[in-house]
């Protein structure tokens, strides 16, 4: 399915375990650091998630974008089950912080609510 001209498509990579959850429709919130290149994410935009080094991809529609001061605040407000239904909140916090160090978390955390297209 190709996006219509007025819909922006953002390209983002995911680790295989998280990609599988998104592709199955089980992961409905993606967590990202608030990098400048992600500041223009908007409701209605699409994200094509890919697994780096593979041809696997899936397309989602952004339903909402929320900003939080920390990953902990994000998980508390968004609900850990929406971010990863297979891990506890504590496991998720450790996993996210293993990917993004404290200097990245200090930039702010984004919760991207989405639905599989």
C-alpha positions in Angstrom: 0.0 0.0 0.0 1.5 3.4 -0.9 0.7 6.5 1.1 -1.3 9.3 -0.5 0.8 12.4 -1.4 -0.3 14.4 1.6 0.6 11.7 4.1 4.2 11.7 5.3 6.0 8.4 5.7 8.8 8.2 8.3 11.3 5.4 8.1 12.5 3.9 11.4 14.3 0.7 12.4 13.3 -1.7 15.1 15.0 -4.6 16.7 13.5 -7.9 15.6 11.7 -8.7 18.9 9.9 -5.3 18.8 9.2 -5.4 15.1 7.5 -8.8 15.5 5.2 -7.3 18.2 4.4 -4.3 16.0 3.8 -6.5 12.9 1.4 -8.6 15.0 -0.5 -5.6 16.2 0.4 -6.3 19.8 2.8 -3.3 20.3 0.7 -0.1 20.0 3.1 2.4 21.5 6.7 3.0 20.3 9.2 4.7 22.6 11.8 7.0 21.1 14.1 9.8 22.3 13.0 13.2 21.2 15.6 13.7 18.6 15.2 16.8 16.4 14.4 14.7 13.4 11.4 13.2 15.2 9.9 16.6 16.2 7.7 16.7 13.1 5.9 13.4 13.7 2.2 14.1 13.5 -1.1 12.3 13.9 -2.1 10.7 10.6 1.5 10.3 9.4 2.7 6.8 8.7 5.9 5.1 9.9 7.5 2.2 8.0 9.3 0.1 10.5 12.1 -2.1 9.2 14.5 -4.6 10.7 18.0 -3.4 9.8 19.7 -5.8 7.4 16.5 -7.5 6.3 13.7 -6.8 3.9 11.1 -7.1 6.6 8.9 -4.0 7.0 5.4 -3.0 8.2 3.4 0.2 8.0 1.6 1.9 10.9 -0.5 5.1 11.2 0.3 7.5 14.0 -2.7 8.0 16.3 -1.0 10.3 18.9 2.4 11.6 19.9 3.1 12.5 23.6 6.2 13.9 25.2 7.5 12.9 28.6 10.5 14.0 30.7 11.7 10.4 31.3 11.1 6.8 30.2 9.7 6.1 33.6 7.1 8.8 33.3 6.2 7.6 29.8 5.7 4.0 31.0 3.6 5.1 33.9 1.3 7.3 31.8 1.1 5.2 28.6 0.9 1.7 30.3 3.8 -0.7 29.9 1.5 -3.3 28.2 1.1 -1.0 25.2 4.8 -0.6 24.8 5.7 -4.3 25.2 3.0 -6.8 26.3 5.6 -9.5 26.9 7.7 -7.7 29.5 7.2 -6.2 32.9 7.5 -2.5 33.4 10.8 -2.9 35.2 12.2 -5.1 32.4 11.1 -2.6 29.8 12.6 0.3 31.7 16.0 -1.6 31.9 15.7 -2.5 28.2 14.9 1.0 27.0 17.7 2.5 29.1 20.2 -0.1 27.7 19.4 1.2 24.3 19.3 4.9 25.2 21.8 6.2 27.8 21.0 9.0 30.4 22.2 11.7 28.0 19.7 10.6 25.4 16.8 10.3 28.0 17.6 13.9 29.0 16.5 15.0 25.6 12.9 13.8 26.4 11.0 10.7 25.6 8.3 10.3 22.9 5.4 7.9 23.1 4.1 7.2 19.6 0.7 5.6 19.7 0.0 3.7 16.5 -2.1 1.2 14.6 -1.0 -1.3 12.1 -2.2 -0.6 8.5 
